[in-house]
Amino acid sequence: MESNSLLNEEYLMNLLCQAGAAKSAAMNAIYKAREGCYAEALHQLQISDEIFKEVHKCQTELIGLDEGQGKVTMTLILTHIQDHIMNGMLCKEMATEFVELYRQCKEKQNA
């Protein structure tokens, strides 16, 4: 696959939306944990993880196209997408910790 065919606007916007959806699911996990809905919180984390797996596949395709030779031009939109991906991944990692902290706090309150 040529880099130009892969880097069309629809593909890039889809990647950006996927990163946003994964982050939203991670944030929903925190909200659900705060409400005491731990099963739903874990489900939201799973959704986030599944979406990020798809995002990672897309990233791997882009890296493969570049072959470490600068074949894929780094544009503002690619930088923006990478920023969303990294922020979303950090959010998911933090959400995992928050869900566990909320669960532990609730457990101690009920003890």
N, C-alpha and C positions, 0 to 999 in steps of 0.2 A: 504494500500500500504506500502510495506517495504521501509525503508530508502535507502537500497542498490539499489533497482530497480529505485527509484526516482533520486538518485544521480549519474546517469550514465553520461558519458562525453557529450553525445549529449544533454541531458536535461540542463546540466550546461552551455554548450556553447550557447545554445539557449537563456537561461536567460541572459547571458552576452551580447549577440548580441541585445536582446530586450532593455536592459538598454542603450546600445550605440545608438540604433535607436531613443529612446525617447529623449536622450540628443541632438542628431543631429537635430531632429525636433524642439527642443527648440531653438537651435542656428540658424536654418533657419528662425525661427520667428523673431529673432533680425535682421537678414540680410534683410528680407522682410520689416520690419518696417523702417529700415534705408533708404530703397529705396522708402518709402512712400506707399507701398502695404499693407495697414493695414488689409484688409479682408483676404489676403493670410497669413499674420502674425498670425492672430487669428486662421486660419485654421491649421497652423503648431502647434500652442499651443494645439489645440484640438487633433491633432494626437498624440502629446507627451503625453497628459493626458490619452488617450485611451491605449497607449502602457504601460504606468506606471500602469494602472489598472490591466493589465495582469501580469505584473511583481509582483505586490502586491499579486495577487492570488497565484503565485508560492512561494513567501516568506511565505505566510500564510500556505501553504502546508508543507513547511519545518519546520516551527515552530510547527505545529501540530504533525509532525512525532517525533520531539524531546521531546515533552511533558514536557519541562523544566527539563529533566533528563539527558541531555548530550548524548542522543541516536544518534544524528547526530554529527559526528566528525567534528570539525571546521578545515578545511583544508586551505591551502594557496589559492586555487582557490575560495573557498567560501568567504574568506576574500576579495579577489580581486573583486569578483562579488558584494559583499556588498558595497565596495568602489565605484564601478562604479554606482551602484544604488543611493547611497547617493549623489555623485557628480552630477549625472543627475537630481535628484530631486531639488537640489539647483539651478542648471542651469535653470530648468524650472521655478522656482519661480522668479529668477532674470530676465529671459526672459519676463515674464509677466509684470514686472515693466518696463523694457526697452521699450517694445512695447508701453505701455501707455505714457512713457516719450517722445518717438519719436513722437507720435500722438499729444501730447500737444504742443511740440516745433513747429511742423509744423502748428498747428492751430494758434499759436501766431504769427508766421511769416506771415501768410496769413491775419491776422487781420488788 
